[in-house]
Amino acid sequence: MQKLVNLDKSFTGLEDKAEAFHAAQNRQAESQTRLYDQMQTEMYVARGLLADVTSSAATLQAALEDTSSKVANLVTSGALTTTILRWGWLSLVLFVLYLFNPRYAGFAAAAWSAYLPAI
């Protein structure tokens, strides 16, 4: 009879341990499920952010290409603009020089016209 009591106590302890182990496994499964759901949510957010970054990069690239082409157009027309500005400044300087002494303005115009390219 004592053996049966001891055996019953052993089985009861074993059942308690099995229940505790089962409860721990359930908590672990719930924790893993919660972590998996969080990871899925973060993956969706990361995909959305990646799509936004990709879109922004494409927009930036298009803007840079547009700006590059505009700068290239300015450079090609810059030679004409620079020549016009040189002639404008030369005309202004010669006019001011003419106001002070017309004879020197004529000499300066003859000398500078050889230096500046014709339009």
C-alpha positions in Angstrom: 0.0 0.0 0.0 2.8 2.4 0.8 4.2 1.7 -2.7 0.9 2.8 -4.2 0.8 6.0 -2.1 4.4 6.8 -3.2 3.6 5.9 -6.8 0.5 8.1 -6.6 2.6 11.0 -5.2 5.2 10.5 -7.9 2.5 10.6 -10.6 0.9 13.6 -9.1 4.3 15.4 -9.0 4.9 14.3 -12.6 1.5 15.6 -13.6 2.2 18.9 -12.0 5.5 19.1 -13.8 3.8 18.2 -17.1 1.2 20.8 -16.6 3.8 23.4 -15.8 5.8 22.4 -18.8 2.6 22.5 -21.0 1.9 26.1 -19.6 5.4 27.2 -20.4 5.1 25.8 -23.9 1.8 27.6 -24.4 3.4 30.9 -23.2 6.3 30.3 -25.5 4.0 29.6 -28.5 2.0 32.8 -27.7 5.2 34.8 -27.4 6.5 33.4 -30.7 3.1 34.2 -32.4 3.2 37.8 -31.0 6.8 38.2 -32.2 6.0 36.8 -35.6 3.0 39.3 -35.9 5.3 42.2 -34.9 7.9 41.1 -37.4 5.3 40.9 -40.2 4.1 44.4 -39.3 7.6 45.7 -39.3 8.3 44.0 -42.7 5.3 45.7 -44.2 6.4 49.0 -42.8 10.0 48.4 -44.1 8.6 47.5 -47.6 6.5 50.7 -47.6 9.6 52.8 -46.6 11.7 51.1 -49.2 9.1 51.9 -51.8 9.0 55.5 -50.7 12.9 55.7 -50.8 12.9 54.2 -54.2 10.3 56.6 -55.5 12.2 59.6 -53.9 15.5 58.4 -55.5 13.9 58.1 -58.9 12.4 61.6 -58.5 15.8 63.0 -57.4 17.5 61.3 -60.3 15.0 62.9 -62.7 15.5 66.3 -61.1 19.2 66.0 -61.3 19.1 64.9 -65.0 16.8 67.9 -65.7 19.1 70.3 -63.9 22.1 68.8 -65.7 20.5 69.4 -69.1 19.6 72.9 -68.1 23.1 73.6 -66.9 24.5 72.2 -70.2 22.2 74.5 -72.1 23.4 77.5 -70.1 27.0 76.6 -70.7 26.5 76.4 -74.5 24.7 79.8 -74.5 27.1 81.2 -71.9 29.7 82.2 -74.5 27.2 84.4 -76.2 26.1 85.9 -72.9 29.7 86.6 -71.8 30.4 88.3 -75.1 27.4 90.5 -74.8 28.2 91.4 -71.2 31.8 92.3 -72.2 30.6 94.6 -75.0 28.1 96.1 -72.6 30.7 96.9 -70.0 33.1 98.2 -72.6 30.4 100.4 -74.0 29.7 101.8 -70.5 33.4 102.4 -69.8 33.9 104.1 -73.1 30.8 106.3 -72.6 32.1 107.4 -69.2 35.5 108.0 -70.6 34.0 109.9 -73.5 32.2 112.2 -71.1 35.5 113.1 -69.5 37.7 113.2 -72.6 36.4 112.2 -76.0 39.8 111.9 -77.5 40.9 109.2 -75.0 37.7 107.3 -75.5 38.5 107.0 -79.3 41.9 105.6 -78.5 40.6 103.2 -75.9 37.8 102.0 -78.3 40.4 101.3 -81.0 42.6 99.4 -78.7 39.9 97.4 -77.0 38.1 96.5 -80.2 41.2 94.5 -81.2 41.2 92.7 -77.9 37.5 91.7 -77.7 36.0 89.2 -80.1 33.3 90.4 -82.5 29.8 89.3 -81.9 
